[in-house]
Amino acid sequence: MRKTTEAIRINNGLWINILVILVSAVSCITPYQPDTISNVSSLVVEGQITDQPGPYTVKLTRTADYSYKSLNLLETGATVTISDNLGNKEILKEQPPGGTYQTSVAGIRGIAGRSYKLTIQTKTGTSYESSQEVLSAAPAIQKLYYESNYTPPSGIAAGKQSWTVFLDSKDPDTLGNYYKWSWTHYAFTDVCRKTFVLGQNMYTGILCCSECWDISRCYTCININSDLNINGKAISRQLITQVPFTSKSRYYIEIEQQALSKGAYQFWKSIQQLTSTTGGLFDAAPSTVKGNLRCINKDNELVYGYFGATGLSASYLLVDRSDGQGEPTVDLPVVVPYPTNPSCVVCENSLYRTPNKPRWWTN
């Protein structure tokens, strides 16, 4: 299952900042653009606590003036605390290069039935807090499975092979359950740095110093539902994702089923509705997506994002792609010359790569 393709670098914080710009914008009929546009800087919060082992992460950024090329300004030097309704709390430690705050491995742990709150004090003395979030346990994932899809070639269009992943579960009998599904793909890689060679349609690479896995996720996918129409019934054939035909090797994917609060569900639904519009003449004008955070000492200051308390159930699936029709779409080859300088590259633990073996990985 070795794969040398490096995961595409996507700025996770950029997604929510793009939403902030969308919901703050004002629609215009004329194409006039002033020389400079000023936008009040606002705090953006991303994070949650779950009933799975930590550490838990909270990311703080600030919206920038529209004239800035970067929309992701790190909020460094803040004091970030997660607390529950029984008086347990932990101050998160800021991680380099800053703006990301994390609990310790043996620190606070999410427990179903308890409520949790996030408090933030910036280095300038501004304070923020979230509303209390009750953590609800997620029902177990009963089954994960996939089905092969093949579209034959037509005209100049080539045939297309993929596999659709589905999930089965069971909704509790009580009304008022809300769900969000996400997935993570891990692919083993032995190359931790590669460089495109102009004119040769290939890469040169440098090996990893240890075992390493590239990580792929869909940061812009919002897959949510409620039990309004299925209360107490089976959750059947819930669509998770499409697996691409990039290799004939097995495709390892981990799926999470998340139990959301009503507030978190409404937050994600608002974002889903906002991003599903096409930008046509008759689309509804953007409006502010309401989160669960507020500024304590500045009543009129806007703060974006959501701090959630989320129950999780997780499992994995190996998709057999050996019988895929046609030829897989593969990346350009990577040649590792010998010797290289440096001799190897450290596999950094990040959103996009990890030296830690996935929990259900088998060779």
Helices and strands as residue ranges (DSSP letters): H 12-24, E 43-50, E 57-62, E 73-74, E 79-84, E 89-91, E 93-95, E 100-102, E 115-121, E 127-130, E 133-134, E 143-151, E 160-170, E 178-188, E 191-197, E 202-207, E 213-216, E 223-226, E 234-244, E 251-260, H 262-276, E 293-295, E 303-319, E 334-335, E 353-354
